[in-house]
C-alpha cells in the first residue's frame, strides 16, 4: 500500500465526527469555579485522567463559551462527576440559564481552591489549572488535583447515543 501525503488524505466531516463520538459513552460532569472573576459552571463530558503522579485531569472548554473568561481568570475548578439523580442539573448547567439559577438548584460546599463541590456528586475533584493547550475551538485544561470528595452511596450517570443512562453498581459476589 502506497503512503499518501497528509494533504491528499480525505478529511472527516464535522457531522460524521459528531455522530461517531455519540457512540463513545462518557461520565457526565459539572465543572465549577469560583474566585476573583466570579462563580461559574458548565456541563462537560470531555474529561479524563492524565496521570496519577501528580494526580491530573484534563477538561476541554470551548473558547466561545460564556463561562470561558471566568475559568481563564480564576485558574481553579472542580470536576463534579454526577450521580444518576442529577440529570436535570446537568441540563440546567448545559443551557443558557443564569449562573445564579444554576447554583440555586443544588447544595454546594467550597473546597480548598474555593471551587464549588456538588453535595451528593459521585466524586468531586478540586483542581488548579496547571497548563492550557489550544486546539481548534477549544482549550484543553490540564488540572492538578488538590483534593477529592467521594460518595459511595449513589450510582453514576453517563451520556451515550445523545441520551443519559444511569450506571447501577453490581454488588460484589460474597
LODONU-107200 format. One record per residue: residue in one letter; x, y, z of N, C-alpha, C, O in turn. Coordinates in pm, whole numbers, padded with zeros to 5 digits, always signed. Atoms other than C-alpha are relative to their C-alpha. Layout:
<drenvos>
AXYZXYZXYZXYZ;...
</drenvos>
This chain:
<drenvos>
X+00084-00117+00000+00000+00000+00000+00089+00124+00000+00183+00133+00079;X-00081-00121+00016+00141+00336-00100-00041+00103+00105-00160+00127+00127;X+00026-00107-00097+00172+00607+00167-00035+00127-00074+00039+00170-00163;X+00042-00126+00060-00017+00921+00070+00044+00115+00087+00042+00103+00210;X-00028-00119-00081+00095+01266+00178-00126+00042+00075-00237+00025+00025;X+00115-00040-00082-00129+01403+00454-00094+00093-00075-00215+00086-00055;X+00084-00096+00073-00254+01678+00222-00098-00071-00093-00202-00014-00125;X+00087+00072+00092-00408+01412-00006-00102-00087+00071-00194-00139+00006;X+00095+00081-00073-00593+01225+00269-00132+00075+00017-00133+00196+00042;X+00131-00062-00016-00966+01290+00288-00024+00032+00147+00005-00050+00234;X+00031-00039-00137-01074+01479+00600-00136-00055+00041-00218-00091-00043;X+00126+00047-00055-01357+01371+00824-00092+00120+00015-00052+00224+00069;X+00096-00110-00013-01667+01588+00806-00042+00016+00145-00049-00080+00221;X+00037-00036-00137-01774+01765+01124-00116-00084+00052-00108-00136+00164;X+00117+00075-00046-02116+01591+01144+00030-00148+00014-00019-00213+00107;X-00039+00141-00009-01967+01247+01077+00079-00024+00128+00062-00126+00194;X-00077+00011-00123-01724+01305+01363-00093+00005+00122-00080-00076+00213;X+00095-00012-00112-02005+01417+01597-00085-00125+00015-00109-00172+00126;X+00081+00122-00004-02218+01116+01504+00080-00117+00055+00027-00197+00132;X-00085+00108-00051-01928+00879+01571+00027+00019+00149+00028-00079+00224;X-00028-00026-00142-01850+01047+01905-00121-00027+00088-00106-00051+00208;X+00120+00032-00076-02212+00991+02012+00002-00144+00049-00071-00179+00142;X-00012+00140-00040-02114+00623+02040+00115-00023+00097+00153-00137+00124;X-00104+00009-00101-01840+00699+02290-00062+00045+00132-00074+00165+00158;X+00063-00032-00128-02003+00681+02633+00097+00072+00092+00217+00043+00092;X-00087-00073-00092-01871+00919+02896-00078+00043+00124-00200+00060+00121;X+00059-00051-00124-01933+01030+03251-00049+00142-00024+00004+00214-00109;X+00054-00135+00009-02138+01347+03293+00053+00078+00120+00045+00031+00234;X-00062-00081-00103-01970+01624+03490-00052+00144-00005-00086+00194-00112;X+00019-00144-00005-02046+01975+03605+00132+00058+00049+00181+00023+00157;X-00128-00064-00032-01731+02185+03605-00033+00136+00060-00105+00216-00001;X+00029-00125-00069-01741+02474+03854+00127+00075+00035+00235+00016+00041;X-00111-00083-00046-01516+02760+03957-00056+00114+00083-00173+00151+00071;X+00033-00121-00075-01520+03049+04200+00132+00069+00032+00231+00003+00064;X-00122-00076-00027-01266+03324+04251-00020+00145-00036-00132+00197-00034;X+00004-00143+00027-01180+03679+04156-00092+00037-00116-00147+00147-00118;X+00086-00028+00116-01375+03654+03827-00145-00040+00025-00231-00016-00060;X+00136+00039-00032-01684+03515+04000-00020-00150-00005+00075-00227-00020;X+00040+00141-00005-01869+03186+04013-00061-00038-00134-00141+00037-00190;X+00055+00048+00128-01947+02982+03701+00005-00151-00003+00076-00215+00074;X+00001+00144+00017-02022+02630+03589-00061-00040-00131-00143+00033-00188;X+00053+00052+00125-02096+02421+03283+00003-00153+00004+00078-00212+00082;X+00003+00145+00012-02177+02060+03191+00103-00044-00103+00118+00018-00209;X-00103+00050+00091-01899+01858+03029+00009-00151+00006-00005-00212+00112;X-00033+00142+00005-01833+01506+02915+00145-00019-00042+00199-00130-00031;X-00139+00008+00046-01485+01585+02779+00095+00021+00118+00157+00125+00133;X-00083+00001-00120-01299+01500+03100+00066-00137+00007+00000-00238-00018;X-00063+00131-00021-01042+01227+03161+00125+00015+00086+00177+00125+00104;X-00122-00002-00079-00750+01131+03379+00120+00007-00094+00115-00042-00206;X-00123-00011+00077-00399+01211+03256+00109-00084+00065+00172-00167-00001;X-00104+00071-00074-00164+01077+03524-00034+00003+00148-00111+00087+00193;X+00019-00002-00144-00157+00989+03892+00121+00057+00073+00121+00064+00196;X-00120-00059-00061+00188+01146+03952+00044+00122-00078+00122+00106-00173;X+00098-00031-00103+00091+01420+04009-00141-00027-00053-00163-00027-00174;X+00137+00026+00045-00283+01344+04001-00050+00116-00087-00058+00230-00042;X+00035-00103+00097-00401+01531+03691-00115-00048-00088-00117-00162-00134;X+00112+00021+00092-00723+01552+03488+00013+00097-00116+00087+00195-00108;X+00015-00102+00104-00796+01722+03161-00147+00028-00021-00231-00061-00012;X+00136-00049+00026-01107+01924+03086+00006+00083-00127+00093+00168-00141;X+00006-00078+00124-01198+02059+02743-00107+00108+00013-00220+00080+00054;X+00089-00115-00012-01358+02405+02731+00003+00081-00128+00109+00125-00173;X+00013-00078+00122-01485+02584+02422+00031+00147+00031-00025+00204+00124;X-00039-00140-00024-01326+02930+02398-00115+00098-00027-00109+00212+00018;X+00113-00088+00024-01659+03073+02274-00108-00010+00109-00207+00062+00104;X+00098+00017-00107-01845+02957+02587-00004+00125+00087+00099+00189+00111;X+00015-00120-00084-01983+03237+02805+00081-00009+00129+00120+00094+00185;X-00074+00019-00125-01802+03088+03108+00151+00005-00019+00226+00012+00079;X-00144+00009+00028-01461+03080+02937+00084+00105+00073+00182+00069+00137;X-00085-00101-00066-01327+03415+03069+00008-00021+00153+00111+00008+00213;X+00000+00021-00145-01426+03324+03427+00099-00110+00037+00178-00093+00130;X-00094+00110-00027-01236+02993+03419+00143+00043-00031+00236+00008+00042;X-00134-00046+00038-00942+03157+03243+00061+00088+00108+00180+00077+00137;X-00051-00090-00103-00909+03421+03513+00015-00068+00136+00113-00045+00207;X-00005+00063-00132-00986+03205+03820+00112-00104+00012+00173-00116+00118;X-00107+00101+00003-00740+02926+03723-00018-00114+00100+00078-00185+00130;X+00033+00113-00085-00914+02680+03960-00135-00053-00045-00215+00020-00105;X+00129+00058+00035-01203+02441+03908-00025-00126+00081+00066-00183+00141;X+00039+00126-00062-01392+02146+04049-00075-00081-00104-00171-00033-00164;X+00069+00094+00088-01491+01848+03835-00094-00082+00087-00049-00164+00167;X+00103+00070-00076-01817+01719+03983-00060-00108-00088-00138-00078-00179;X+00053+00112+00077-01894+01373+03844-00139-00034+00053-00155-00065+00171;X+00139+00006-00043-02271+01340+03852-00050-00140+00031-00010-00239-00030;X+00073+00121-00034-02484+01075+04014-00122-00010-00091-00158+00086-00159;X+00114+00020+00089-02782+00928+03832-00120+00088+00032-00210+00099-00051;X+00112-00089-00036-03017+01166+04018+00021+00144-00049-00064+00230-00025;X-00034-00137+00038-02852+01475+03863-00024+00033-00148+00031+00131-00198;X+00024-00026+00142-02981+01457+03504-00055+00140-00025-00008+00209-00115;X+00058-00134+00021-03191+01774+03537+00102+00110+00030+00101+00214-00035;X-00104-00097-00032-02898+01959+03696+00100+00010-00116+00149+00119-00147;X-00088+00001+00117-02680+01856+03401-00060+00085-00111+00009+00166-00173;X+00068-00079+00103-02937+02003+03162+00001+00149+00034+00019+00233-00054;X+00000-00139-00045-02955+02323+03367+00136+00066-00025+00143+00177-00077;X-00134-00054+00018-02577+02374+03360+00046-00006-00146+00143+00059-00183;X-00034+00010+00141-02567+02280+02991-00072+00100-00087-00047+00107-00208;X+00079-00095+00078-02808+02553+02884+00042+00144+00021+00155+00173+00061;X-00026-00144-00008-02832+02930+02886-00055+00061+00129-00069+00183+00139;X+00055-00045-00127-02973+02953+03240+00100+00090+00073+00220+00060+00072;X-00092-00086-00075-02825+03237+03451+00072-00078+00111+00016-00171+00170;X-00082+00070-00099-02547+03127+03689-00068-00008+00136-00063-00112+00201;X+00064-00002-00131-02740+03228+03999-00107-00109+00009-00118-00176+00112;X+00104+00102+00004-03028+02998+03899+00061-00140-00002+00010-00231+00063;X-00067+00131+00006-02792+02711+03816+00044-00044+00140+00013-00155+00184;X-00055+00037-00130-02622+02718+04154-00108-00011+00108-00090-00084+00205;X+00109+00008-00098-02951+02770+04343-00073-00134-00005-00148-00166+00087;X+00072+00127+00019-03076+02432+04214+00061-00117+00076+00007-00227+00071;X-00065+00110-00073-02839+02228+04435+00074+00056+00120+00085+00177+00137;X-00081-00038-00117-02633+02232+04754+00148-00013-00037+00188-00111-00099;X-00142-00005+00034-02264+02323+04723+00083+00024+00125+00036+00088+00220;X-00097-00031-00104-01961+02328+04953+00127+00047-00069+00162-00002-00177;X-00126-00049+00057-01639+02519+04888+00112-00095+00037+00123-00138+00152;X-00117+00085-00025-01328+02307+04853+00122+00089+00022+00109+00212+00030;X-00123-00073-00031-00965+02411+04915+00026+00116-00095+00073+00221-00053;X-00025-00106+00098-00944+02615+04593-00108+00107+00002-00092+00212-00061;X+00115-00089+00001-01277+02785+04664-00105-00041-00102-00214+00015-00105;X+00096+00046+00102-01445+02600+04377-00113-00078+00066-00091-00152+00162;X+00115+00069-00057-01796+02470+04449-00001-00150-00033+00014-00190-00148;X+00017+00144+00016-01832+02095+04505-00147-00032+00023-00207+00013+00121;X+00141+00038-00007-02177+01947+04447-00020-00105+00108+00040-00213+00103;X+00033+00099-00101-02314+01774+04754-00079-00112-00066-00176-00086-00137;X+00065+00115+00062-02417+01424+04650+00059-00040-00133+00011-00135-00195;X-00066+00042+00123-02188+01412+04348+00068-00135+00025+00104-00167+00138;X-00070+00127-00013-02035+01073+04282+00143+00026+00047+00191-00039+00140;X-00135-00042-00037-01690+01235+04302+00017+00147-00038-00035+00192-00140;X-00036-00139+00031-01564+01594+04317+00152+00011+00008+00212-00022+00110;X-00144-00018+00008-01208+01671+04208+00030+00150+00004-00002+00222-00090;X-00036-00140-00016-01082+02008+04336+00137+00021-00065+00233-00049-00030;X-00121-00010+00083-00814+02133+04095+00048+00143-00019-00029+00239-00008;X-00054-00125+00052-00585+02412+03995+00047-00028-00142+00103-00134-00170;X-00040+00016+00140-00523+02463+03624+00150+00021-00010+00200+00128+00023;X-00146-00007+00005-00155+02388+03565+00055+00027-00139+00167+00074-00154;X-00046-00020+00138-00134+02406+03185-00122+00009-00091-00224-00054-00065;X+00109-00014+00098-00353+02507+02889+00059-00020-00139+00162+00039-00174;X-00041+00022+00139-00320+02381+02532-00119+00034-00089-00230-00013-00066;X+00105-00040+00094-00520+02537+02249-00002-00096-00118+00102-00128-00176;X+00016+00084+00119-00658+02311+01978-00138+00028-00060-00239+00015+00008;X+00126-00031+00067-00924+02408+01726-00078+00105+00077-00026+00213+00106;X+00089-00095-00068-01216+02578+01903+00010-00007+00152-00053+00072+00222;X-00004+00026-00143-01124+02451+02250+00136+00021+00063+00240+00020-00004;X-00120+00009-00081-00870+02483+02525-00006-00131+00076-00112-00169+00127;X-00011+00118-00083-00753+02164+02692+00066+00046+00129+00181+00090+00129;X-00049-00044-00131-00712+02245+03061+00057-00120+00074-00015-00215+00103;X-00062+00104-00081-00465+02025+03246-00011+00047+00145+00036+00155+00181;X+00041-00043-00134-00578+02032+03608+00061-00092+00105+00031-00211+00109;X-00060+00078-00109-00372+01919+03906-00102-00012+00113-00155+00088+00161;X+00100+00027-00103-00600+01757+04164+00059+00031+00137+00163-00024+00175;X-00043-00043-00133-00566+01921+04508-00071-00079+00109-00012-00111+00212;X+00080+00071-00100-00844+01738+04693-00110-00077-00071-00145-00046-00185;X+00107+00084+00056-01116+01476+04633-00106-00024+00107-00074-00052+00222;X+00114+00043-00081-01462+01420+04781-00069-00113-00075-00087-00105-00196;X+00068+00113+00063-01638+01088+04715-00128-00035+00073-00140-00015+00194;X+00123+00052-00057-01985+00948+04769-00020-00139-00057-00041-00156-00177;X+00020+00137+00046-02019+00573+04751-00145-00044+00012-00177-00160-00010;X+00141+00032-00021-02393+00592+04818-00086+00018-00125-00207-00002-00119;X+00081-00028+00118-02500+00675+04463+00055-00073-00122+00162-00132-00118;X-00036+00063+00126-02485+00545+04107+00042+00107-00100+00008+00225-00084;X-00051-00094+00098-02318+00707+03808-00101+00036-00108-00207-00025-00121;X+00080-00047+00113-02462+00891+03509+00093+00011-00120+00198+00076-00112;X-00080-00010+00122-02326+00850+03156-00086+00057-00113-00209+00051-00110;X+00064-00052+00120-02407+01015+02826+00047-00086-00116+00166-00096-00143;X-00031+00089+00111-02425+00777+02530-00115+00008-00101-00232+00007-00062;X+00099-00004+00107-02606+00797+02196-00098+00115+00019-00218+00103-00006;X+00074-00125-00021-02722+01151+02280-00110-00010+00105-00210+00062+00099;X+00095+00016-00111-02908+01035+02592+00075-00033+00128+00187-00083+00126;X-00053+00037-00131-02847+00996+02962-00035-00144+00033-00141-00194-00006;X+00022+00137-00045-02814+00648+03112+00056-00015+00140+00169+00026+00166;X-00054+00024-00134-02781+00551+03480+00093-00121-00002+00072-00216-00078;X-00087+00115-00020-02500+00319+03581-00028-00055+00139-00006+00012+00240;X+00035+00064-00126-02611+00080+03851+00116-00090+00041+00158-00177-00035;X-00109+00085-00050-02337-00076+04062-00053-00139+00031-00160-00155+00091;X+00032+00139-00035-02347-00451+04087+00066-00032+00133+00179+00008+00159;X-00058+00043-00127-02295-00598+04430+00105-00107-00029+00084-00196-00112;X-00106+00099+00015-01972-00792+04454-00048-00134+00056-00116-00137+00159;X+00039+00131-00053-02023-01168+04497+00063-00023+00137+00176+00018+00162;X-00049+00026-00136-01986-01282+04856+00068-00133+00006+00116-00172+00113;
</drenvos>
